Amino acid sequence: MPWLVRCRSVATLLPVSRRRYKFLDNRGRARLAIVCLSIMGLLNLVSLGYLLFCYLNEGDPILQRLGGFEQGFHWVNLGMLVLTAIAFLRWIRRAYENAGATGLRMENEPGYAVWCWFVPILHLWGPFVIVGAVHGHAMREQARWVPRLWWATYLGSGIVARVSQVMMEGVKTMSDWHVALSWGALGDAMAVISAVLAVVVVRATTVHTGKLSTEVADVFGDAAAKSPQSTTSTNAANDVS
């Protein structure tokens, strides 16, 4: 019978860990993270355009006047990077807990989704495991390539940017300068792609986790509705806009 099939499919969403997690509305944090990520993407796009302008206008007098702009842009970019990190970490912590409330097997406490970013070596794969698990759970294992490509471009942009910085410090000829600018432009391009993919991950994860919460409440009725993990599930499926 259709209803029995549905019950079997949704039954797998119930928490398997001993601790029961409370579902909390994550749309506000998702909106803030999306805004910050979008601004970071625009800043990286501006940086990309600036590097391409420098590459194509070698010896132009206007480049000498852009020294102040470059320094000011650096501080703006750094400040926005800190705000984006805070917004994203607040979102992923709650998203991880909400995933536990809708049936994801929780291997770690929700706080792990934050501090794994700051532990050397672990930060190279720990955050990806968390984001990939949360996104895959919400999307029911569909579009798994999105978090993978996001993490690849995120790590790649940082590595390429560091290479560009080292090369820029050792510039001796105009050819060296061009090569360093090319690496910098590549890093900015990867950062733009990473920001776009992060927005996709945040929005899709938030929307579909809300839908999972609603399904659990619908199938298991009042008992699920009264349980901690289904609190605020009625409105959680609305689109993040």
LINURWO-V711947 format. One record per pair of residues at least 4 apart in sequence whose ideal C-beta (glycine too) atoms are under 7 Angstrom apart, sorted by the first residue. I is the first residue (numbers start at 1). J is the second residue. D is the distance in Angstrom with one decimal. If there is no record, write none. Layout:
i & j & d
I & J & D
I & J & D
This chain:
i & j & d
2 & 6 & 6.3
3 & 7 & 6.4
4 & 8 & 6.5
5 & 9 & 6.5
6 & 10 & 6.1
6 & 219 & 6.6
7 & 11 & 5.9
7 & 219 & 5.7
10 & 215 & 5.4
10 & 216 & 6.2
10 & 219 & 4.7
12 & 103 & 6.5
13 & 102 & 5.5
13 & 103 & 3.3
13 & 212 & 5.9
13 & 216 & 5.5
14 & 103 & 5.4
15 & 20 & 6.0
15 & 21 & 6.7
15 & 100 & 6.1
15 & 103 & 6.0
15 & 229 & 6.5
16 & 105 & 5.0
17 & 100 & 6.9
17 & 105 & 6.4
17 & 106 & 4.8
20 & 227 & 6.8
20 & 228 & 5.4
20 & 229 & 5.8
21 & 97 & 5.1
21 & 100 & 3.9
21 & 101 & 4.2
21 & 229 & 5.4
22 & 101 & 6.1
22 & 228 & 4.0
22 & 229 & 6.0
22 & 231 & 5.7
23 & 98 & 5.4
23 & 101 & 4.0
23 & 102 & 6.8
23 & 213 & 5.1
23 & 229 & 4.9
23 & 230 & 5.7
23 & 231 & 5.4
23 & 232 & 6.2
23 & 233 & 5.5
23 & 236 & 6.9
24 & 94 & 5.9
24 & 98 & 6.5
24 & 232 & 6.3
25 & 232 & 4.7
25 & 235 & 6.8
25 & 236 & 5.7
26 & 30 & 5.6
26 & 91 & 6.6
26 & 94 & 4.6
26 & 95 & 5.8
26 & 98 & 5.9
26 & 206 & 5.4
27 & 31 & 6.4
27 & 206 & 6.1
27 & 238 & 6.9
27 & 240 & 5.5
28 & 32 & 6.7
29 & 33 & 6.2
29 & 90 & 5.1
29 & 91 & 4.3
29 & 94 & 5.9
30 & 34 & 6.2
30 & 91 & 5.6
30 & 202 & 5.3
30 & 203 & 6.7
30 & 206 & 4.1
30 & 240 & 4.7
31 & 35 & 6.4
31 & 240 & 6.0
32 & 36 & 6.4
32 & 87 & 4.7
33 & 37 & 6.0
33 & 87 & 4.4
33 & 88 & 5.0
33 & 91 & 4.3
33 & 202 & 5.2
34 & 38 & 6.2
34 & 199 & 5.3
34 & 202 & 5.6
34 & 203 & 6.3
34 & 240 & 6.8
35 & 39 & 6.5
36 & 40 & 6.4
36 & 83 & 5.6
36 & 84 & 3.9
36 & 87 & 4.5
37 & 41 & 6.4
37 & 84 & 6.0
37 & 195 & 5.1
37 & 198 & 5.0
37 & 199 & 5.1
38 & 42 & 6.6
38 & 199 & 6.3
39 & 43 & 6.4
39 & 80 & 5.8
40 & 44 & 6.4
40 & 80 & 5.8
40 & 81 & 6.7
40 & 84 & 5.1
40 & 195 & 5.2
41 & 45 & 6.4
41 & 192 & 5.3
41 & 195 & 3.3
41 & 196 & 6.1
42 & 46 & 6.5
43 & 47 & 6.4
43 & 77 & 5.2
43 & 80 & 6.1
44 & 48 & 6.3
44 & 188 & 4.9
44 & 191 & 4.1
44 & 192 & 4.8
44 & 195 & 6.6
45 & 49 & 6.5
45 & 192 & 5.4
46 & 50 & 6.4
47 & 51 & 6.4
47 & 188 & 4.8
48 & 52 & 6.4
48 & 185 & 5.7
48 & 188 & 3.8
48 & 189 & 5.8
48 & 192 & 6.7
49 & 53 & 6.3
50 & 54 & 6.5
51 & 55 & 6.3
51 & 181 & 5.3
51 & 184 & 5.1
51 & 185 & 4.5
51 & 188 & 6.6
52 & 56 & 6.2
52 & 185 & 5.9
53 & 57 & 5.7
54 & 63 & 6.2
54 & 181 & 5.9
55 & 178 & 6.3
55 & 181 & 4.7
57 & 63 & 6.6
62 & 66 & 6.6
66 & 70 & 5.8
67 & 71 & 6.7
68 & 72 & 6.2
69 & 73 & 5.9
70 & 74 & 6.6
72 & 76 & 6.4
73 & 77 & 6.0
74 & 78 & 6.4
75 & 79 & 6.3
76 & 80 & 6.3
77 & 81 & 6.2
78 & 82 & 6.8
79 & 83 & 6.7
80 & 84 & 6.1
81 & 85 & 6.4
82 & 86 & 6.6
83 & 87 & 6.3
84 & 88 & 6.0
85 & 89 & 6.1
86 & 90 & 6.4
87 & 91 & 6.5
88 & 92 & 6.2
89 & 93 & 6.3
89 & 114 & 5.0
89 & 117 & 6.9
90 & 94 & 6.9
91 & 95 & 5.9
91 & 202 & 6.2
92 & 96 & 6.1
92 & 113 & 4.9
92 & 130 & 6.6
92 & 131 & 6.5
93 & 97 & 6.7
93 & 110 & 5.4
93 & 111 & 6.9
93 & 113 & 4.9
93 & 114 & 5.2
94 & 98 & 6.1
95 & 99 & 6.4
95 & 134 & 5.1
95 & 205 & 5.7
95 & 206 & 6.8
95 & 209 & 6.7
96 & 100 & 6.9
96 & 110 & 5.1
96 & 113 & 4.2
96 & 130 & 6.0
96 & 134 & 5.6
97 & 101 & 6.6
97 & 110 & 4.2
98 & 102 & 6.4
98 & 209 & 5.2
99 & 104 & 3.8
99 & 134 & 4.7
99 & 137 & 5.0
99 & 138 & 6.9
99 & 209 & 6.3
100 & 104 & 5.4
100 & 106 & 4.3
101 & 213 & 6.9
101 & 229 & 3.2
102 & 209 & 6.0
102 & 212 & 4.2
102 & 213 & 5.2
102 & 216 & 6.1
102 & 229 & 6.8
104 & 133 & 6.5
104 & 137 & 4.4
108 & 112 & 3.6
111 & 115 & 6.2
112 & 116 & 5.5
113 & 130 & 4.8
115 & 119 & 6.7
116 & 122 & 5.5
116 & 123 & 6.6
116 & 126 & 3.5
116 & 127 & 5.8
116 & 130 & 6.7
117 & 123 & 5.4
117 & 127 & 5.2
118 & 123 & 6.6
119 & 123 & 5.8
119 & 126 & 7.0
122 & 126 & 4.4
123 & 127 & 6.5
125 & 129 & 6.1
126 & 130 & 6.7
127 & 131 & 6.1
128 & 132 & 5.6
128 & 147 & 6.9
128 & 151 & 4.2
129 & 133 & 6.2
130 & 134 & 6.3
131 & 135 & 6.0
131 & 147 & 5.3
131 & 201 & 6.5
132 & 136 & 5.8
132 & 147 & 4.5
133 & 137 & 6.1
134 & 138 & 6.4
134 & 205 & 5.7
135 & 139 & 5.9
135 & 146 & 6.9
135 & 147 & 4.9
135 & 201 & 5.5
135 & 204 & 6.9
135 & 205 & 5.0
136 & 141 & 5.3
136 & 144 & 5.7
138 & 204 & 6.9
138 & 205 & 4.6
138 & 208 & 3.9
138 & 209 & 4.4
138 & 212 & 6.6
139 & 143 & 5.4
139 & 204 & 6.3
139 & 208 & 5.7
144 & 148 & 6.6
145 & 149 & 5.7
146 & 150 & 6.3
146 & 197 & 6.0
146 & 200 & 5.8
146 & 201 & 6.0
147 & 151 & 6.2
147 & 201 & 5.7
148 & 152 & 6.4
149 & 153 & 6.2
149 & 197 & 5.9
150 & 154 & 6.0
150 & 194 & 5.9
150 & 197 & 3.7
150 & 198 & 5.7
150 & 201 & 5.9
151 & 155 & 6.2
152 & 156 & 5.8
153 & 157 & 6.0
153 & 190 & 4.7
153 & 193 & 4.8
153 & 194 & 4.0
153 & 197 & 6.6
154 & 194 & 4.5
155 & 159 & 6.3
156 & 160 & 6.0
156 & 190 & 5.1
157 & 161 & 6.1
157 & 187 & 5.1
157 & 190 & 3.9
157 & 191 & 4.1
157 & 194 & 5.7
158 & 162 & 6.5
159 & 163 & 6.5
160 & 164 & 6.4
160 & 183 & 5.8
160 & 186 & 5.3
160 & 187 & 3.8
160 & 190 & 6.3
161 & 165 & 6.4
161 & 184 & 6.9
161 & 187 & 3.8
162 & 166 & 6.5
163 & 167 & 6.2
163 & 183 & 5.4
164 & 168 & 6.1
164 & 180 & 5.5
164 & 183 & 3.8
164 & 184 & 3.9
164 & 187 & 5.7
165 & 169 & 6.7
166 & 170 & 6.7
167 & 176 & 6.9
167 & 179 & 6.3
167 & 180 & 4.0
167 & 183 & 6.1
168 & 180 & 4.3
171 & 176 & 4.4
171 & 177 & 4.9
171 & 180 & 5.9
172 & 176 & 5.5
174 & 178 & 6.5
175 & 179 & 6.6
176 & 180 & 6.3
177 & 181 & 6.3
178 & 182 & 6.4
179 & 183 & 6.7
180 & 184 & 6.4
181 & 185 & 6.3
182 & 186 & 6.5
183 & 187 & 6.5
184 & 188 & 6.5
185 & 189 & 6.3
186 & 190 & 6.5
187 & 191 & 6.3
188 & 192 & 6.5
189 & 193 & 6.8
190 & 194 & 6.2
191 & 195 & 6.4
192 & 196 & 6.6
193 & 197 & 6.3
194 & 198 & 6.2
195 & 199 & 6.7
196 & 200 & 6.7
197 & 201 & 6.3
198 & 202 & 6.3
199 & 203 & 6.2
200 & 204 & 5.9
201 & 205 & 5.9
202 & 206 & 6.3
203 & 207 & 6.3
203 & 240 & 4.9
204 & 208 & 6.0
205 & 209 & 5.9
206 & 210 & 6.6
206 & 240 & 5.1
207 & 211 & 6.7
207 & 237 & 6.8
207 & 239 & 5.8
207 & 240 & 6.0
208 & 212 & 6.5
209 & 213 & 6.6
210 & 214 & 6.6
210 & 236 & 3.2
210 & 237 & 3.8
210 & 238 & 7.0
211 & 215 & 6.5
211 & 237 & 4.4
212 & 216 & 6.5
213 & 217 & 6.5
213 & 230 & 6.0
213 & 233 & 3.6
213 & 236 & 5.4
214 & 218 & 6.2
214 & 233 & 5.4
214 & 234 & 6.8
214 & 236 & 7.0
214 & 237 & 5.0
215 & 219 & 6.2
216 & 220 & 6.1
216 & 224 & 5.3
216 & 230 & 6.1
217 & 224 & 4.9
217 & 225 & 4.9
217 & 230 & 4.8
217 & 233 & 5.1
220 & 224 & 3.5
221 & 225 & 6.8
222 & 226 & 6.0
223 & 227 & 6.7
224 & 230 & 5.0
225 & 230 & 5.4
232 & 236 & 5.9
